[in-house]
Amino acid sequence: MKNDNILFIGLDTHKEQTQVAYTLDHRTAEINDLGRIQTTKTGFVKLARQLQSKYPHATLHFVYEAGPCGYWIYRLLTSLGHCCFLIAPSLIPKKPGDRVKTDKRDAQNLARLLKSNDLHPIYVPEPEDEAVRDLSRAREVAMRDLNDAKHQLKSMFLRNNILYKGSDSWSLKHLRWLTEIVLPHPCQQIVLQEMIQTISERINRLKRLDNELTHQVKQWRYYPVVKAIQAMRGVRLLIATGIITELGDLSRFDTPRKLMKYVGLTPSEHSSGNTRRLGAITKCGNGRARRLLIEGAHSYRYAAKVSKEMQLRQEGLPKTIIDKAWEAQLRLCRRYQRLMMRGKPRNVVITAIAREMIAFIWSISREVVLPRVDPRTRLSRVPA
């Protein structure tokens, strides 16, 4: 391929309009500003045809920043047979002294950096994977809304010195007790009834999403991986589904250390000369997957054993996966106790356990053979 056979197009996308800049792949090529287009399917199809007719022998390489517009631009351009790259805004190189930011300069900068190979594209999920992820996130939002409503009601009881003497909060007995409370002022009684109704509605909403997520994930192409990693301790269906929906195809990571870095569980470092300083974890990448791993890591504070529930989750799985899950449980339980005996803070220990958990999840996922999807060409292929 000749150097001028690639046309690099930078797109600064917004809700209504998109700024376009392009350059050819040779050293002396200038970056041309093409102006603005409408952020619609018709606008991008027209742009691709215009550039293809102007440079009939060139391959079009588009690039734009990930944002609230989602992946539909990427999918549209790749469906037309062009290359498209989606870039995380935090990973775009920036000059410290550059204080001028405009749409025109952003589009030109994207085209320039793509030409110099200084950009690293992010993983783009398939539409089906994104749909399951939306359902998993909706379930998490429902859980958060329910907890917020419960906290508001408890705060109101605390202000009015109302105490529940039972043991099971939010059980049927507790909900019946709520209906028997009479507050001194009619306004407070209205607020109480509204809070009780809100909690009941959000409980039903959460149940509906739980049932739907359980049903849909079993029809998902990554369900074998979701089922396999449930062999591990602390990884039930909802946690397993959340991790896989957020991380996608784990086989795209060559080593578990790359996956650890992706979820932000590796320590930050500032070293110079003979001095090496390690700090807190980087917290890069997907925060929701990291939070789910931290939640599952708490279960390793107990002694290693296979409970009845875990035995049911492991039924039908290959022996290699069950053996790896048991090896992970033995190692992580020992590591938890050893770090606690050394006087490490509990949060530091939990983070260390979560970091090794994702390594074992990566190893178990390698035992499941699934069709792989190239994020650039969108072509399915089965790993050798």
C-alpha positions as CSV (number, residue, x, y, z in Angstrom):
1,M,0.0,0.0,0.0
2,K,1.3,3.5,-0.9
3,N,1.6,6.1,1.7
4,D,-1.2,8.2,0.1
5,N,-3.7,5.4,0.0
6,I,-5.1,6.1,3.5
7,L,-7.2,9.1,4.3
8,F,-7.4,10.0,8.0
9,I,-10.7,11.7,9.1
10,G,-11.1,13.3,12.5
11,L,-14.6,13.8,13.8
12,D,-15.5,16.1,16.7
13,T,-19.0,14.8,17.4
14,H,-21.8,16.7,19.1
15,K,-25.5,16.2,19.5
16,E,-26.5,18.1,16.4
17,Q,-23.4,18.8,14.4
18,T,-20.0,17.2,13.8
19,Q,-16.8,19.0,12.8
20,V,-14.7,17.2,10.2
21,A,-11.0,17.4,9.3
22,Y,-8.9,15.0,7.2
23,T,-5.4,14.5,5.9
24,L,-3.5,12.0,3.7
25,D,-0.9,9.6,4.9
26,H,2.3,11.2,3.7
27,R,4.7,13.5,5.6
28,T,4.0,16.8,3.8
29,A,0.2,16.4,3.7
30,E,-1.7,19.2,5.2
31,I,-4.7,18.8,7.5
32,N,-7.8,20.1,5.7
33,D,-10.9,21.4,7.4
34,L,-14.1,20.2,5.8
35,G,-16.5,22.1,8.0
36,R,-19.6,20.9,9.9
37,I,-22.1,18.2,9.0
38,Q,-25.3,17.1,10.6
39,T,-24.9,14.4,13.2
40,T,-27.3,12.0,11.4
41,K,-27.0,8.8,9.5
42,T,-27.7,10.7,6.2
43,G,-24.9,13.2,7.1
44,F,-22.3,10.5,7.7
45,V,-23.2,8.5,4.6
46,K,-23.0,11.6,2.5
47,L,-19.6,12.5,4.0
48,A,-18.2,9.0,3.3
49,R,-19.4,9.1,-0.3
50,Q,-18.0,12.6,-0.8
51,L,-14.5,11.7,0.5
52,Q,-14.6,8.4,-1.4
53,S,-15.4,10.1,-4.7
54,K,-12.7,12.8,-4.1
55,Y,-10.1,10.1,-3.2
56,P,-11.2,7.0,-5.0
57,H,-8.1,5.0,-4.3
58,A,-7.8,5.8,-0.6
59,T,-9.0,3.8,2.4
60,L,-11.0,5.9,4.8
61,H,-10.0,5.8,8.5
62,F,-12.4,7.6,10.7
63,V,-11.8,8.5,14.4
64,Y,-13.9,10.2,17.1
65,E,-14.0,10.5,20.8
66,A,-16.2,8.2,22.9
67,G,-19.1,10.1,24.5
68,P,-22.8,10.3,25.1
69,C,-23.6,9.8,21.4
70,G,-22.7,6.1,21.8
71,Y,-21.5,3.6,19.2
72,W,-24.0,4.1,16.4
73,I,-21.6,6.3,14.3
74,Y,-18.9,3.6,14.6
75,R,-21.4,0.9,13.6
76,L,-22.7,2.9,10.7
77,L,-19.2,3.7,9.3
78,T,-18.0,0.1,9.7
79,S,-21.2,-1.2,8.0
80,L,-20.3,0.9,5.0
81,G,-16.9,-0.9,4.8
82,H,-14.7,1.8,6.3
83,C,-12.4,1.7,9.2
84,C,-13.4,3.5,12.3
85,F,-11.7,4.0,15.7
86,L,-13.3,5.1,18.9
87,I,-10.9,6.8,21.4
88,A,-11.3,7.5,25.1
89,P,-10.9,11.2,25.7
90,S,-8.7,10.6,28.7
91,L,-6.2,8.8,26.5
92,I,-5.7,11.5,24.0
93,P,-2.3,13.2,24.2
94,K,-2.5,16.9,25.1
95,K,0.2,19.5,25.3
96,P,0.5,21.1,28.8
97,G,0.7,24.6,27.3
98,D,-2.2,24.3,24.9
99,R,-5.0,26.5,26.3
100,V,-7.1,26.9,23.1
101,K,-9.8,24.4,22.5
102,T,-12.2,24.6,19.6
103,D,-14.2,22.0,17.6
104,K,-12.0,22.7,14.5
105,R,-8.7,22.2,16.5
106,D,-10.1,19.0,18.1
107,A,-11.0,17.4,14.8
108,Q,-7.6,18.3,13.3
109,N,-5.8,17.0,16.3
110,L,-7.7,13.6,16.1
111,A,-6.7,13.3,12.4
112,R,-3.1,14.2,13.2
113,L,-2.8,11.8,16.1
114,L,-4.4,8.9,14.2
115,K,-2.0,9.5,11.3
116,S,1.0,9.4,13.7
117,N,-0.4,6.2,15.4
118,D,-0.6,7.9,18.8
119,L,-4.1,6.8,19.5
120,H,-5.3,3.6,21.1
121,P,-8.8,2.5,20.1
122,I,-11.2,1.2,22.8
123,Y,-13.3,-1.9,22.7
124,V,-16.7,-1.6,21.2
125,P,-19.3,-4.1,22.2
126,E,-21.7,-5.8,19.9
127,P,-25.3,-4.4,19.9
128,E,-26.6,-7.5,21.8
129,D,-23.8,-7.1,24.4
130,E,-24.7,-3.5,24.9
131,A,-28.3,-4.3,25.3
132,V,-27.6,-6.8,28.1
133,R,-25.3,-4.3,29.7
134,D,-28.1,-1.7,29.7
135,L,-30.4,-4.1,31.4
136,S,-27.7,-5.0,34.0
137,R,-27.1,-1.3,34.6
138,A,-30.8,-0.6,34.9
139,R,-31.0,-3.2,37.6
140,E,-28.2,-1.5,39.5
141,V,-29.9,1.8,39.2
142,A,-33.1,0.3,40.6
143,M,-31.2,-1.2,43.5
144,R,-29.6,2.2,44.2
145,D,-33.0,4.0,44.0
146,L,-34.5,1.5,46.4
147,N,-31.7,2.0,48.9
148,D,-32.0,5.7,48.7
149,A,-35.8,5.5,49.5
150,K,-35.1,3.2,52.5
151,H,-32.4,5.6,53.8
152,Q,-34.8,8.5,53.5
153,L,-37.5,6.7,55.5
154,K,-35.0,5.6,58.2
155,S,-33.8,9.2,58.5
156,M,-37.4,10.4,59.0
157,F,-37.8,7.8,61.8
158,L,-34.6,8.9,63.4
159,R,-35.7,12.5,63.5
160,N,-39.0,11.5,65.1
161,N,-37.5,8.9,67.6
162,I,-39.3,5.9,66.0
163,L,-37.5,2.6,66.5
164,Y,-38.3,-0.8,65.0
165,K,-37.6,-3.5,67.6
166,G,-37.8,-6.4,65.1
167,S,-34.9,-8.2,63.6
168,D,-35.7,-8.5,59.9
169,S,-35.9,-5.0,58.3
170,W,-38.1,-4.7,55.1
171,S,-39.7,-8.1,55.6
172,L,-43.5,-8.5,55.4
173,K,-43.7,-8.1,59.1
174,H,-41.7,-4.8,58.9
175,L,-43.9,-3.5,56.1
176,R,-47.0,-4.2,58.1
177,W,-45.5,-2.4,61.0
178,L,-44.9,0.6,58.8
179,T,-48.6,0.9,58.0
180,E,-49.5,1.0,61.7
181,I,-47.4,4.1,62.5
182,V,-49.3,7.3,63.2
183,L,-47.3,10.5,63.2
184,P,-48.3,13.6,65.2
185,H,-48.9,15.9,62.2
186,P,-51.0,15.2,59.1
187,C,-48.3,16.5,56.8
188,Q,-45.8,14.0,58.2
189,Q,-48.4,11.2,57.8
190,I,-48.7,12.1,54.1
191,V,-44.9,12.0,53.7
192,L,-44.8,8.6,55.4
193,Q,-47.5,7.1,53.2
194,E,-45.7,8.4,50.1
195,M,-42.4,6.9,51.2
196,I,-44.0,3.5,51.9
197,Q,-45.6,3.5,48.5
198,T,-42.4,4.5,46.8
199,I,-40.5,1.7,48.5
200,S,-43.1,-0.8,47.5
201,E,-43.0,0.3,43.9
202,R,-39.2,0.2,43.8
203,I,-39.2,-3.3,45.4
204,N,-41.5,-4.5,42.6
205,R,-39.4,-2.7,40.0
206,L,-36.3,-4.5,41.2
207,K,-38.0,-7.9,41.2
208,R,-39.1,-7.3,37.6
209,L,-35.6,-6.4,36.5
210,D,-34.1,-9.3,38.3
211,N,-36.4,-11.7,36.6
212,E,-35.9,-10.2,33.2
213,L,-32.1,-10.1,33.6
214,T,-32.0,-13.8,34.7
215,H,-34.1,-14.7,31.6
216,Q,-32.2,-12.6,29.1
217,V,-28.7,-13.5,30.2
218,K,-29.4,-17.2,29.6
219,Q,-30.1,-16.3,25.9
220,W,-26.9,-14.3,25.7
221,R,-23.9,-15.6,23.7
222,Y,-21.6,-15.0,26.7
223,Y,-23.8,-17.0,29.1
224,P,-21.3,-19.9,29.1
225,V,-18.6,-17.6,30.5
226,V,-21.1,-16.1,33.0
227,K,-21.9,-19.7,34.2
228,A,-18.3,-20.7,34.3
229,I,-17.0,-17.9,36.5
230,Q,-19.9,-18.5,38.9
231,A,-17.8,-21.5,40.0
232,M,-15.7,-19.1,42.0
233,R,-16.6,-18.0,45.5
234,G,-18.2,-14.5,45.7
235,V,-19.3,-14.5,42.1
236,R,-23.1,-15.1,41.9
237,L,-25.2,-14.6,38.8
238,L,-25.7,-10.8,39.2
239,I,-22.0,-10.2,39.9
240,A,-20.9,-12.5,37.1
241,T,-23.3,-10.9,34.6
242,G,-22.2,-7.4,35.6
243,I,-18.5,-8.2,35.2
244,I,-18.9,-9.8,31.8
245,T,-21.3,-7.1,30.5
246,E,-18.9,-4.4,31.5
247,L,-15.7,-6.1,30.3
248,G,-17.0,-7.9,27.2
249,D,-14.7,-10.5,25.6
250,L,-12.0,-11.3,28.1
251,S,-9.9,-13.1,25.4
252,R,-8.8,-9.8,24.0
253,F,-6.4,-9.5,26.9
254,D,-3.2,-11.4,26.4
255,T,-2.3,-11.6,30.0
256,P,-4.2,-11.2,33.3
257,R,-2.0,-8.3,34.3
258,K,-3.5,-6.3,31.3
259,L,-6.9,-7.1,32.6
260,M,-5.9,-5.9,36.1
261,K,-4.7,-2.6,34.6
262,Y,-7.9,-2.3,32.6
263,V,-10.1,-2.4,35.7
264,G,-7.8,-0.1,37.6
265,L,-6.8,-2.5,40.4
266,T,-3.0,-2.2,39.9
267,P,-1.1,0.3,42.2
268,S,0.0,3.6,40.8
269,E,3.8,4.2,40.6
270,H,6.1,7.1,40.7
271,S,9.7,5.9,40.3
272,S,12.9,7.7,39.5
273,G,16.4,6.5,39.5
274,N,16.9,4.0,42.3
275,T,13.7,5.1,44.1
276,R,10.5,3.2,43.5
277,R,7.3,4.5,45.0
278,L,3.9,2.6,44.8
279,G,0.7,4.4,45.6
280,A,-3.0,3.7,45.6
281,I,-4.7,1.8,42.8
282,T,-5.0,3.7,39.6
283,K,-8.9,3.4,39.4
284,C,-8.7,3.5,35.6
285,G,-11.0,1.8,33.3
286,N,-14.4,0.4,34.2
287,G,-15.4,1.5,37.7
288,R,-18.6,-0.7,37.9
289,A,-16.6,-3.9,37.2
290,R,-14.1,-2.9,39.8
291,R,-16.8,-2.3,42.4
292,L,-18.4,-5.7,41.7
293,L,-15.0,-7.4,42.2
294,I,-14.5,-5.5,45.5
295,E,-18.0,-6.7,46.5
296,G,-17.2,-10.3,45.7
297,A,-13.8,-10.2,47.4
298,H,-15.4,-9.7,50.9
299,S,-16.5,-13.4,50.8
300,Y,-12.9,-14.6,51.1
301,R,-12.6,-13.5,54.7
302,Y,-14.1,-16.9,55.7
303,A,-12.5,-20.3,55.7
304,A,-12.4,-22.1,52.3
305,K,-15.2,-24.5,51.7
306,V,-17.8,-25.4,49.0
307,S,-21.3,-24.5,50.2
308,K,-24.5,-26.0,48.9
309,E,-25.2,-22.9,46.8
310,M,-21.7,-23.0,45.2
311,Q,-22.1,-26.7,44.6
312,L,-25.3,-26.0,42.7
313,R,-23.6,-23.3,40.6
314,Q,-20.8,-25.7,39.7
315,E,-23.1,-28.5,38.5
316,G,-22.5,-29.3,34.8
317,L,-19.2,-27.4,34.6
318,P,-16.0,-29.1,33.4
319,K,-13.6,-30.4,36.0
320,T,-10.9,-28.1,34.9
321,I,-13.0,-25.1,35.8
322,I,-14.1,-26.5,39.1
323,D,-10.5,-27.2,40.0
324,K,-9.4,-23.7,39.1
325,A,-12.2,-22.2,41.2
326,W,-11.1,-24.4,44.2
327,E,-7.5,-23.4,43.7
328,A,-8.5,-19.7,43.6
329,Q,-10.5,-20.1,46.8
330,L,-7.6,-21.8,48.7
331,R,-5.1,-19.2,47.5
332,L,-7.3,-16.2,48.2
333,C,-8.5,-17.3,51.6
334,R,-4.9,-17.9,52.7
335,R,-3.8,-14.6,51.2
336,Y,-6.6,-12.7,53.0
337,Q,-5.6,-14.2,56.4
338,R,-1.9,-13.7,55.8
339,L,-2.3,-10.0,54.8
340,M,-4.6,-9.4,57.8
341,M,-2.0,-10.9,60.2
342,R,0.7,-8.6,58.7
343,G,-1.4,-5.7,59.9
344,K,-2.6,-4.5,56.5
345,P,-5.7,-2.3,56.4
346,R,-8.9,-4.2,55.5
347,N,-9.6,-2.1,52.4
348,V,-6.0,-2.8,51.1
349,V,-6.5,-6.5,51.7
350,I,-9.9,-6.6,49.9
351,T,-8.4,-4.7,46.9
352,A,-5.5,-7.2,46.7
353,I,-8.0,-10.1,46.7
354,A,-10.1,-8.4,44.0
355,R,-7.0,-8.0,41.9
356,E,-6.2,-11.7,42.0
357,M,-9.9,-12.6,41.5
358,I,-10.0,-11.0,38.1
359,A,-6.9,-13.0,37.2
360,F,-8.7,-16.2,38.0
361,I,-11.8,-15.1,36.2
362,W,-9.6,-14.5,33.1
363,S,-8.1,-17.9,33.5
364,I,-11.5,-19.6,33.8
365,S,-12.9,-17.7,30.8
366,R,-10.0,-19.1,28.6
367,E,-11.5,-22.6,29.2
368,V,-14.7,-21.5,27.4
369,V,-14.6,-21.4,23.6
370,L,-16.6,-18.6,22.1
371,P,-16.7,-16.8,18.8
372,R,-14.4,-13.8,18.9
373,V,-15.2,-10.5,17.3
374,D,-12.6,-8.2,15.9
375,P,-13.6,-4.7,17.1
376,R,-12.1,-3.1,14.0
377,T,-13.4,-5.4,11.2
378,R,-16.4,-6.8,13.1
379,L,-15.6,-10.2,11.7
380,S,-16.3,-13.3,13.8
381,R,-13.6,-15.8,14.2
382,V,-13.1,-18.8,16.4
383,P,-9.8,-18.9,18.4
384,A,-7.4,-21.6,17.5
